[in-house]
Structures are given as C-alpha cells and as structure tokens.
Amino acid sequence: MQVLELINQQLNTKADKIAMYIDEMHLSYNDLLIESEKIATTLKQYPKHIMIGISMKNPIQFIKWYIAALKCELIPCVLDPYTAEEKKYELLRLYHIPLLVDDSNKVTYRQIENNTALPQDILHIGFTSGTTGIPKAYMRNHQSWIQSFKYNEDLFNGHTDIIKAPGPHAHSLTLYAMIYALCTGRTFIGQKKFNTQILDKLINIFSKNQTMFIVPTMLYSLLNHNVHLMNVSSIFSSGAKLSTQIFEKFKYKYPDIDLIEFFGSSEASFISYNINGQADSESVGKLFPSVQVQIKDKDENNIGRLYVKSDMTFSGYLNEEVHDEWIKIGDWASISADQELRLYGRESDRLIIGGKNVYPEIIEQKLLNLDIVDEAIIISEQHNKFGEIAILLYKGKEHLQYLSMKEYLLACGLSRYEIPSRMIRVKQMKYTSSGKIARYKMKSIYEIGGKAWNQLL
C-alpha cells in the first residue's frame, strides 16, 4: 500500500467533502482530484522517477503539485518557499534535482547527470533545517508514514474529523499532518502564516472532534490570546518539551482536551509520547511500541548519544550510504527501567564547564517553571579558566534576580557548575521557520553584538 493509493481512495469517495481549508480558501476532494490530474498531464512529459522541487507559499497549490508528482511517479522534493533563491538553487545543484516548480506554476527542467540510485519506495524528499550549514536532504518512504498514521489513530482512538496544523507546510510536522488528513479522508486546516486570531475563527467554523498538530510556541500563543478551543478534542505538541508550568496552565484552562506531547524527528518520525502528563514530568514519555533505542557513549550519569530503530524511520540521507538500521538522533538522552525517555538537549548544544558536562535543556526546563520566565535559552561563552560558561537569555514579564535564580536552581537539584554565570533579559527572541527558538542565531547575535543585539533588548 502506498500513500497515493490511500489519497486516491479518498479523492474518489469523498467528492464533496472539504479536503483543504487554508485561511479563507478551501478545496473539495473532487476539486483536488480534478486539479491534480490537470497538473499531472503537464508532468507526464518528464522521465519517471526523477526529482521535482516544489517551492510554493500556498499550501493548496503545493498539495496539488505534490499529488500530481506522485501520480506521474516523480519524487516530490519539499522546499521551503521562504528560502533565499541563491540557497534554493544551491540545493538543486547539490542534490541533482532536475525539475522545479514555484509560485509561478511554471516548471523549469534541467537535464543533469545523476547517478544516484534512489530506493523504490520513496514518498518524498524533505530537508533538515540547516541551522548550522546546508540543509541535508532526507528520504521519507511510504510505509514509515503509513505506520505512523496507525499509531496516530490509536492515540486519539480515531475520534477526529478535522486535522489542523498552522505551521509551515514545508516543515515535517505540518506536512505529515496534511498528508495524514488526506490519506484518512479528513479535512486539513492550515495557514500560510501562523495567526492566532484567524486560527480562533477557523476553529469555531467547524464542528467538534478537531485535532491540532502544533509546536510549543504556538501553544503558548493559544494560551496568551485566550483562543476558544471548545471544538478541539486533542492537541499533539512536538518540537520541544512543554514546561510543567505551561502544561498545568493549559490543562487547568482546557481540562477536556487531550494534550499529547510527542518526541520525534524528521528522520525518525515518532519516538515517544506522553498523554496528559501520565509519564514522569522529567521525561518525554514512553516509547512507541515498535521503537527501540540505544544509548551510546554514556557518561557517569548514564547520559549518552541517542540512537533509534523502528518501522517509522526514514530511508536515509540523499547522496549518503546507509550503513546501519540505527539512526543517530543527535540528542543526549537516557532511558529508565519503565522505558521512559529523558532528553538533555542536542549534542552540539552541550557545554563543558570546568571539565563537567552541562546540558542546557535541563536548566531551561527548570527555569520555564518560574512564572516570570516565558522563554529561556542557555548559550555558551568562551572563558579562560573554565573553558566556557553558561549565559541565560530569557523573556519575561519581570526581571529575574540572579541570587533568586541561583537558589531556585540549586533547590531543583542542579550543581553549582550548572548555574548560569550571567543572565540577560531580552524583549525578543529569534525563531526558526517551524517556531522554535533559533539557538544558533541568538548565540551569533549575542557574540557579534551591535545593532542586531540591541534590537533584542
């Protein structure tokens, strides 16, 4: 079974149902069928099994071309439409992508020599965020997402009619939600750009049994703007762990909504989940049934590098050979006897202060439990004596007193070397396209200083 077969079943049986609703635009399943077939006639002139870059700001136009590409046995490459043109063409050259379609709806074709043999079952090619360099192209296969759909159905018992994901459709979370909705005959609701006021209206246009896929910054925004969620039955939050304070605030305000936090990645899909805080508050939940983990290179606290194997993982990176079924996730982690996974941040984010490992995410999670801290990141600064020190950048309603912060973190069980040496309150943070705090950009702006840094204060 392939994703296109599942979508075709819905296109042929749900003719009058709304398939996509983006801001004020909508498209029925029948219109999606007609429009995608019309585009497919244009694409049939190109050789099968080659890649086509799709770079479109409108999710409705994007999905028409995505489905048309699958119909013509082409491989969609999902490009962020807001990527700079120079960087976009660099990706096309680097990964030998011969076809490109953008908002003009015109296809450009370059005959290029490409000796890369792609696996047979590739659904599409996505790209990592490229936070620290050129985005890596990863291959997503059909069965991995079909298996993920099944686990999703189990988590909310199939009781949802509408799936909402207001994030950018080139981001794996929103793209997954969109394809999941269409494969299961549901209505997908999205946005060109996240806007809580418009989302509030969209939620109340439709009936009950709605499910949302969002990142924590969006959930904070829903809370801060008092969005009416009476028609929402479940929310999937991914991208970062919710602080205990935000989780409790949300459940107090919306007690009837199932809040399901899940940890995953573009490459691995789902790894762990936590329904309504049933798992330990320090963890990111229990492993999905088919997920196996290995913790390698452990330190004295059994914290090590996280590797994952499951039936939901990707098919590897483009232009790279796959040597192992185990995928390196890039996070520091530990696993409990109850199979609950705990994360300590990205491998590249770890600090070594006076020879001791310091994991920023642990400090950040503790600080986010304070009422006066809305957002927080820990960055490093070079230091002659200790090698590096921790700097806290935070947003909040009030100034945090250093001594109070220090005493609080020590009371939470942190060691003295984990206490930030300096803290700076900022009015603004920089964010990635998917809504996460852009840690590397914040660190870079802090180090360079000047006008860009002053604008954040």
Order of alpha helices (4+ residues) and beta strands (2+ residues): alpha-beta-beta-alpha-beta-alpha-beta-alpha-beta-beta-beta-beta-alpha-beta-alpha-beta-alpha-beta-alpha-beta-alpha-beta-beta-beta-beta-beta-beta-beta-beta-beta-alpha-beta-beta-alpha-beta-alpha-alpha
